[in-house]
Amino acid sequence: MKNKEQYKRTISFISSLILLVALAGIFIYIWYEYYSDVIVLPFYRRGNWVVIFIYMILTMLFFKAYGGLKMGYLKRSDMLYSQAISIVAVNIITYLQISVIGRQLMNVYPMFVMTAADFIIIAIWIAANNKIYLKLYPPRKLIIIYGSRNAETLTNKMSMREDKYMICESINIHENIDKIKKEILRFEGVIICDISGQIRNDIIKYCFDNSKRIYISPKISDIIIRGGEDIRLFDTPLLLCRNDGLSFEQKIIKRVFDVAVSAVGLILLSPVMLLIAIAIKLDDGGKILYKQKRLTIDAKEFYVYKFRSMIPDAEKDGVPRLATDSDSRITRVGRFLRKCRLDELPQLINILRGDMSVVGPRPERPELTEKYEREMPEFKYRLKVKAGLTGYAQVTGVYDTTPYDKLKMDLMYIERYSLVMDLRIILMTIKTMIFPGEMNSKANKEKEKY
């Protein structure tokens, strides 16, 4: 395994290159056969090369954004979804580009043929890739070391990837340390879950010394440290954790991005929003919009707008509670809207007003925030940035993701914020809207097993 590990990146690169070349080959044929000689002023050699190069770059960027080239990381179904969305987006952009070059709407039929051929190539590549990967890199045999909290939840989630992880044994940290170290040597990797203090450091160093892979369930402090900046005080290395949310420059860039996206979004999605409004009104005759008090940066209160997805007076008893996936209060139209995240579209108005950002921690109700802060005081850390229409926790989690895990994902976003990360989360949100049930169905199936 150790000898094979060092070649993994090379194998992954070659495999990805084969796919990109195959997809580019199909485009080259379509371009020369149907478009290059039809445009008003045909390109010469270099012009054709530029068009092909742009297609390859777009394909690579979309695949990277959706993780479609992560060999062995995503499941086959996830890779198929990621690459399918990517290639459709690339081909639409390419068709528009060709139409601009040709100064008219060009024949779209060749693009449909090309997309169908792309799907066939992608399906073959994923099937072959999966077989090769499993043959070269079988599931790692792991031991899980846990502390006061039971590691069952993490174990169940990792067991969903039987092609990647094989948890063979678990051991409590209160066992004899020599016994723990002896057990570690029997396996290829270690999962560390809820272990604090000096003993965790000792185990990490022991694994490092023996070249054992480590999977760590991070604590809040770990996430804060990961967001730190490397600095030096003369010859002494330091980690600087600023702990003040986004910098002034980041806030300016983010606000400009928010205004642009929300304004364009409201214009483009206005027909969809009109149809949704009509559907809600026809369903039960109630109000179209629903507003609710939420918290944003520095615990400021504001009213968030949504398309109404529940029956009127859903909380007439005055008790705030989160909706579940099978909540009886959700209307027929509302169930579809929530599944595809379309009930959130009116929040584009909140973004334009400055209450929210496009990407950020989801805004919580004051009552629920107060409840969560009693259970975990760190919950208020997520209020260092504006609340978001979508967020890292929303595109990676499921309905029953615990508030503590959502908090950790929100802090990961805050500590590692970048405009590129915002763009990737937006793209992942689109994927979640197109394939809304995938993550939740996996979670429900896994629950049934246990």
C-alpha positions as CSV (number, residue, x, y, z in Angstrom):
1,M,0.0,0.0,0.0
2,K,2.8,2.4,0.9
3,N,4.5,2.0,-2.4
4,K,1.2,2.5,-4.3
5,E,0.3,5.6,-2.3
6,Q,3.2,7.7,-3.7
7,Y,1.8,7.2,-7.2
8,K,-1.8,8.0,-6.4
9,R,-1.6,11.7,-7.5
10,T,0.2,10.6,-10.7
11,I,-2.5,8.0,-11.5
12,S,-5.2,10.5,-10.7
13,F,-3.6,13.1,-13.0
14,I,-3.2,10.7,-15.9
15,S,-6.8,9.4,-15.5
16,S,-8.2,13.0,-15.4
17,L,-6.1,13.9,-18.4
18,I,-7.5,10.9,-20.4
19,L,-11.1,12.1,-19.7
20,L,-10.4,15.7,-20.6
21,V,-8.7,14.7,-23.9
22,A,-11.6,12.4,-24.7
23,L,-14.1,15.1,-24.1
24,A,-12.0,17.6,-26.0
25,G,-11.7,15.2,-28.9
26,I,-15.5,15.0,-29.2
27,F,-15.7,18.8,-29.2
28,I,-13.0,19.1,-31.8
29,Y,-15.0,16.8,-34.1
30,I,-18.2,18.8,-33.6
31,W,-16.5,22.1,-34.0
32,Y,-14.7,21.3,-37.3
33,E,-17.6,19.3,-38.7
34,Y,-20.5,21.6,-37.9
35,Y,-19.4,25.1,-36.8
36,S,-15.9,26.3,-37.9
37,D,-16.7,26.7,-41.6
38,V,-20.3,28.0,-41.0
39,I,-19.5,31.2,-39.1
40,V,-19.4,34.5,-41.0
41,L,-15.6,34.9,-40.8
42,P,-14.1,31.4,-40.4
43,F,-11.1,31.1,-38.1
44,Y,-7.7,30.1,-39.3
45,R,-5.5,27.6,-37.4
46,R,-4.8,29.6,-34.2
47,G,-8.4,30.8,-33.9
48,N,-9.6,27.2,-33.9
49,W,-7.0,26.2,-31.3
50,V,-8.1,29.1,-29.0
51,V,-11.8,27.9,-29.1
52,I,-10.6,24.3,-28.3
53,F,-8.3,25.6,-25.5
54,I,-11.2,27.6,-24.0
55,Y,-13.4,24.5,-24.0
56,M,-10.8,22.4,-22.2
57,I,-10.2,25.2,-19.6
58,L,-13.9,25.5,-18.9
59,T,-14.3,21.7,-18.6
60,M,-11.4,21.6,-16.2
61,L,-12.6,24.5,-14.1
62,F,-16.2,23.1,-13.7
63,F,-14.9,19.6,-13.0
64,K,-12.6,21.0,-10.3
65,A,-15.4,23.2,-8.8
66,Y,-17.8,20.2,-8.5
67,G,-15.0,17.8,-7.5
68,G,-15.7,15.6,-10.5
69,L,-12.1,14.6,-10.9
70,K,-11.5,13.5,-7.3
71,M,-10.6,9.9,-8.0
72,G,-11.5,7.7,-5.1
73,Y,-12.9,10.6,-3.0
74,L,-16.5,10.8,-4.3
75,K,-18.9,7.9,-4.7
76,R,-19.7,6.8,-8.3
77,S,-23.1,8.4,-8.1
78,D,-21.7,11.7,-6.8
79,M,-19.0,11.7,-9.5
80,L,-21.7,11.1,-12.2
81,Y,-23.9,13.9,-10.9
82,S,-20.9,16.3,-10.6
83,Q,-19.6,15.6,-14.1
84,A,-23.1,15.6,-15.7
85,I,-23.8,19.1,-14.3
86,S,-20.3,20.3,-15.2
87,I,-20.5,19.1,-18.8
88,V,-24.0,20.5,-19.3
89,A,-22.9,23.9,-18.0
90,V,-19.7,23.9,-20.2
91,N,-21.7,22.9,-23.3
92,I,-24.3,25.6,-22.7
93,I,-21.6,28.2,-22.3
94,T,-19.7,26.9,-25.3
95,Y,-22.9,27.0,-27.5
96,L,-23.4,30.7,-26.5
97,Q,-19.8,31.4,-27.2
98,I,-20.1,29.8,-30.7
99,S,-23.3,31.8,-31.3
100,V,-21.5,35.0,-30.4
101,I,-18.7,34.1,-32.8
102,G,-21.1,33.2,-35.5
103,R,-23.2,36.4,-34.9
104,Q,-26.4,34.3,-34.8
105,L,-28.0,31.4,-32.9
106,M,-26.2,28.5,-34.4
107,N,-27.7,25.0,-35.0
108,V,-28.1,23.5,-31.5
109,Y,-28.5,19.9,-32.6
110,P,-24.8,19.1,-32.8
111,M,-24.4,20.3,-29.2
112,F,-27.1,17.9,-28.1
113,V,-25.3,15.0,-29.9
114,M,-22.0,16.1,-28.3
115,T,-23.6,16.2,-24.8
116,A,-25.0,12.7,-25.2
117,A,-21.6,11.4,-26.4
118,D,-20.0,13.2,-23.4
119,F,-22.4,11.3,-21.0
120,I,-21.4,8.0,-22.5
121,I,-17.7,8.8,-22.2
122,I,-18.2,10.0,-18.6
123,A,-20.1,6.8,-17.6
124,I,-17.4,4.6,-19.1
125,W,-14.6,6.6,-17.5
126,I,-16.3,6.4,-14.0
127,A,-16.9,2.7,-14.3
128,A,-13.3,1.9,-15.4
129,N,-11.9,4.4,-13.0
130,N,-13.7,2.9,-10.1
131,K,-12.5,-0.7,-10.9
132,I,-8.9,0.5,-11.3
133,Y,-9.0,2.5,-8.1
134,L,-10.5,-0.3,-6.0
135,K,-7.9,-2.8,-7.4
136,L,-5.0,-0.5,-6.6
137,Y,-6.3,1.0,-3.4
138,P,-8.7,-1.3,-1.5
139,P,-10.5,0.1,1.6
140,R,-8.1,1.1,4.4
141,K,-8.3,-0.9,7.6
142,L,-8.8,1.6,10.4
143,I,-9.1,1.7,14.2
144,I,-11.2,4.4,15.9
145,I,-10.1,5.8,19.2
146,Y,-12.8,7.7,21.0
147,G,-13.3,9.6,24.2
148,S,-16.3,10.5,26.4
149,R,-18.7,10.8,23.4
150,N,-19.7,7.7,21.6
151,A,-18.3,7.5,18.1
152,E,-21.2,5.6,16.7
153,T,-22.4,8.5,14.5
154,L,-19.0,9.0,12.9
155,T,-18.6,5.3,12.5
156,N,-21.9,5.0,10.7
157,K,-21.1,7.8,8.3
158,M,-17.7,6.3,7.5
159,S,-19.3,2.9,7.0
160,M,-21.4,4.5,4.2
161,R,-18.1,4.5,2.2
162,E,-17.3,0.8,2.3
163,D,-15.2,1.3,-0.8
164,K,-12.9,3.6,1.1
165,Y,-12.9,2.8,4.8
166,M,-13.0,-0.4,6.8
167,I,-13.3,0.3,10.5
168,C,-12.0,-2.9,12.0
169,E,-11.8,-2.0,15.7
170,S,-12.7,0.7,18.2
171,I,-11.0,1.4,21.5
172,N,-11.7,3.9,24.3
173,I,-9.0,6.4,25.2
174,H,-9.2,5.3,28.9
175,E,-7.6,2.0,28.0
176,N,-3.9,1.6,28.8
177,I,-1.9,3.9,26.5
178,D,0.6,1.1,25.6
179,K,-2.2,-1.1,24.6
180,I,-3.6,1.7,22.4
181,K,-0.3,2.2,20.7
182,K,0.2,-1.5,20.1
183,E,-3.2,-1.7,18.5
184,I,-2.5,1.4,16.2
185,L,0.4,-0.5,14.7
186,R,-1.9,-3.3,13.4
187,F,-3.9,-0.9,11.1
188,E,-3.3,1.4,8.2
189,G,-4.9,4.4,9.8
190,V,-6.4,5.9,12.9
191,I,-9.6,7.8,13.5
192,I,-9.5,10.2,16.5
193,C,-12.9,11.2,17.9
194,D,-13.4,13.4,20.9
195,I,-10.0,13.1,22.6
196,S,-8.7,16.2,24.4
197,G,-5.4,17.4,25.8
198,Q,-2.0,15.9,26.0
199,I,-3.0,12.4,25.2
200,R,-4.3,13.4,21.8
201,N,-1.1,15.1,21.0
202,D,0.9,12.0,22.0
203,I,-1.2,9.8,19.8
204,I,-0.8,12.2,16.8
205,K,2.9,12.3,17.2
206,Y,3.1,8.5,17.6
207,C,1.1,8.1,14.4
208,F,3.4,10.6,12.6
209,D,6.5,8.8,13.8
210,N,5.1,5.5,12.5
211,S,3.7,6.9,9.2
212,K,0.1,6.1,10.1
213,R,-2.7,8.1,8.5
214,I,-4.9,10.0,10.9
215,Y,-8.5,11.1,10.5
216,I,-9.4,13.7,13.2
217,S,-12.8,14.8,14.1
218,P,-11.9,18.5,14.8
219,K,-12.8,20.5,17.8
220,I,-13.8,24.2,17.6
221,S,-10.2,25.3,18.6
222,D,-8.7,23.1,15.8
223,I,-10.8,25.0,13.2
224,I,-9.8,28.4,14.6
225,I,-6.1,27.4,14.5
226,R,-6.4,26.1,10.9
227,G,-7.6,29.6,9.9
228,G,-4.4,31.1,11.4
229,E,-1.7,32.9,9.5
230,D,1.9,31.8,9.5
231,I,4.2,34.5,10.8
232,R,7.7,34.7,12.3
233,L,9.0,36.6,15.3
234,F,12.7,36.7,14.2
235,D,13.5,33.0,14.1
236,T,10.4,31.8,16.1
237,P,7.4,30.6,14.0
238,L,4.0,31.8,15.2
239,L,0.4,31.2,14.2
240,L,-1.7,34.4,14.2
241,C,-5.5,33.9,14.7
242,R,-7.1,37.3,14.1
243,N,-10.6,36.1,15.3
244,D,-12.4,39.1,14.0
245,G,-14.3,37.6,11.0
246,L,-13.6,39.0,7.6
247,S,-11.1,41.8,6.9
248,F,-12.2,45.2,5.6
249,E,-11.1,44.3,2.0
250,Q,-12.9,41.0,2.2
251,K,-16.1,42.7,3.4
252,I,-16.0,45.2,0.5
253,I,-15.4,42.4,-2.1
254,K,-18.1,40.3,-0.6
255,R,-20.7,43.1,-0.6
256,V,-20.0,44.0,-4.2
257,F,-20.4,40.3,-5.1
258,D,-23.6,40.1,-3.1
259,V,-25.2,43.1,-4.8
260,A,-24.3,41.9,-8.3
261,V,-25.5,38.3,-7.7
262,S,-28.8,39.3,-6.0
263,A,-29.7,41.9,-8.6
264,V,-29.0,39.6,-11.5
265,G,-30.7,36.8,-9.7
266,L,-33.9,38.8,-9.0
267,I,-34.1,39.8,-12.7
268,L,-33.4,36.3,-14.1
269,L,-35.5,34.4,-11.6
270,S,-38.5,36.7,-11.6
271,P,-40.6,34.5,-14.0
272,V,-39.9,31.5,-11.7
273,M,-40.8,33.4,-8.6
274,L,-44.1,34.5,-10.3
275,L,-45.0,30.9,-11.0
276,I,-44.2,29.9,-7.4
277,A,-46.4,32.7,-6.1
278,I,-49.3,31.6,-8.3
279,A,-48.8,27.9,-7.2
280,I,-48.9,28.9,-3.5
281,K,-52.0,31.0,-3.9
282,L,-53.8,28.2,-5.9
283,D,-52.8,25.5,-3.3
284,D,-54.6,26.9,-0.2
285,G,-55.3,30.6,-0.9
286,G,-53.0,31.8,1.9
287,K,-50.3,34.3,2.0
288,I,-47.5,34.0,-0.6
289,L,-44.6,35.3,1.5
290,Y,-43.6,34.5,5.0
291,K,-41.3,36.5,7.2
292,Q,-39.6,35.6,10.4
293,K,-37.2,37.2,12.8
294,R,-33.6,35.9,12.4
295,L,-30.1,36.9,13.5
296,T,-27.2,38.1,11.3
297,I,-23.8,39.5,11.9
298,D,-23.2,40.7,15.5
299,A,-26.5,39.2,16.6
300,K,-28.5,41.9,14.7
301,E,-32.1,41.1,14.2
302,F,-33.8,41.3,10.9
303,Y,-36.9,39.8,9.1
304,V,-36.0,37.0,6.6
305,Y,-38.4,36.5,3.7
306,K,-39.4,33.2,2.3
307,F,-42.1,31.7,0.1
308,R,-44.6,30.2,2.5
309,S,-44.1,26.4,2.6
310,M,-46.2,25.6,5.7
311,I,-49.8,25.9,6.6
312,P,-50.9,29.2,8.1
313,D,-50.3,29.5,11.8
314,A,-47.9,26.6,11.8
315,E,-46.7,27.7,15.2
316,K,-49.9,28.9,16.7
317,D,-48.9,27.2,20.0
318,G,-46.1,29.7,20.3
319,V,-43.4,27.0,20.5
320,P,-40.5,27.5,18.0
321,R,-39.3,24.3,16.5
322,L,-37.3,23.2,13.5
323,A,-39.2,21.6,10.6
324,T,-38.3,18.0,9.8
325,D,-38.2,16.3,6.4
326,S,-41.6,14.7,6.9
327,D,-43.3,17.5,8.9
328,S,-47.1,17.4,8.6
329,R,-47.2,21.2,8.6
330,I,-45.6,21.5,5.2
331,T,-48.0,22.1,2.3
332,R,-48.0,20.1,-1.0
333,V,-46.4,23.0,-2.9
334,G,-44.2,23.7,0.1
335,R,-42.7,20.2,0.1
336,F,-41.5,20.7,-3.4
337,L,-40.2,24.2,-2.7
338,R,-38.2,23.1,0.3
339,K,-36.8,20.0,-1.4
340,C,-35.4,22.2,-4.2
341,R,-34.6,25.1,-1.9
342,L,-36.9,27.4,-4.0
343,D,-38.6,28.7,-0.9
344,E,-35.5,30.7,-0.1
345,L,-35.5,32.8,-3.3
346,P,-37.2,35.9,-1.7
347,Q,-34.0,36.2,0.4
348,L,-32.4,37.8,-2.6
349,I,-34.2,40.9,-1.4
350,N,-32.6,40.5,2.0
351,I,-29.2,40.3,0.3
352,L,-29.8,43.4,-1.8
353,R,-30.8,45.3,1.4
354,G,-27.6,44.2,3.2
355,D,-29.2,42.0,5.8
356,M,-27.6,38.9,4.4
357,S,-24.9,37.6,2.0
358,V,-25.3,35.1,-0.8
359,V,-23.0,32.7,1.1
360,G,-22.7,32.5,4.9
361,P,-24.0,30.7,7.9
362,R,-27.8,30.2,7.7
363,P,-29.7,32.7,9.9
364,E,-31.2,31.2,13.0
365,R,-34.1,32.4,15.1
366,P,-33.2,34.3,18.3
367,E,-35.0,31.7,20.4
368,L,-33.2,28.7,18.9
369,T,-29.8,30.6,19.0
370,E,-30.3,31.2,22.7
371,K,-31.1,27.5,23.2
372,Y,-28.0,26.4,21.2
373,E,-25.8,28.8,23.1
374,R,-26.8,27.3,26.4
375,E,-25.8,23.9,25.1
376,M,-22.6,25.1,23.3
377,P,-21.4,28.6,24.0
378,E,-19.3,28.6,20.8
379,F,-22.5,28.8,18.7
380,K,-22.3,32.6,18.8
381,Y,-19.0,32.5,16.9
382,R,-20.9,32.0,13.6
383,L,-22.3,35.6,14.0
384,K,-18.9,37.1,13.1
385,V,-20.2,37.3,9.5
386,K,-23.5,38.0,7.8
387,A,-26.0,35.2,7.5
388,G,-26.2,33.6,4.1
389,L,-28.8,32.4,1.6
390,T,-26.7,29.3,1.3
391,G,-23.6,28.0,3.1
392,Y,-21.0,25.4,3.5
393,A,-23.1,23.5,6.1
394,Q,-26.1,23.5,3.7
395,V,-24.2,22.0,0.7
396,T,-22.4,19.3,2.7
397,G,-24.9,18.4,5.4
398,V,-28.3,16.8,5.5
399,Y,-31.6,17.6,7.3
400,D,-30.5,15.7,10.5
401,T,-26.9,17.1,10.7
402,T,-26.4,18.1,14.3
403,P,-26.2,21.8,15.2
404,Y,-22.7,21.2,16.6
405,D,-21.5,19.7,13.2
406,K,-23.2,22.6,11.4
407,L,-21.4,25.0,13.7
408,K,-18.0,23.5,12.8
409,M,-18.7,23.7,9.1
410,D,-19.8,27.3,9.4
411,L,-16.6,28.1,11.3
412,M,-14.5,26.3,8.6
413,Y,-16.1,28.7,6.1
414,I,-15.5,31.8,8.2
415,E,-11.8,30.9,8.9
416,R,-11.0,30.0,5.3
417,Y,-13.2,32.5,3.4
418,S,-12.4,33.4,-0.1
419,L,-14.4,34.6,-3.2
420,V,-13.4,31.3,-4.9
421,M,-14.9,29.4,-2.0
422,D,-18.1,31.4,-2.3
423,L,-18.3,30.5,-6.0
424,R,-17.8,26.8,-5.3
425,I,-20.5,26.8,-2.7
426,I,-22.9,28.5,-5.1
427,L,-22.1,25.8,-7.7
428,M,-22.6,23.1,-5.1
429,T,-26.0,24.7,-4.2
430,I,-27.1,24.4,-7.8
431,K,-26.2,20.7,-7.7
432,T,-28.2,20.3,-4.5
433,M,-31.2,22.0,-6.1
434,I,-31.0,19.7,-9.2
435,F,-30.4,16.5,-7.1
436,P,-32.1,17.4,-3.8
437,G,-32.8,14.0,-2.4
438,E,-29.5,12.3,-2.9
439,M,-27.8,13.1,0.4
440,N,-31.0,12.7,2.5
441,S,-31.8,9.4,0.9
442,K,-28.3,8.1,1.8
443,A,-28.7,9.2,5.4
444,N,-32.2,7.6,5.7
445,K,-31.0,4.3,4.2
446,E,-28.1,4.3,6.7
447,K,-30.4,4.9,9.6
448,E,-32.5,1.9,8.6
449,K,-29.4,-0.3,8.9
450,Y,-28.7,0.7,12.5
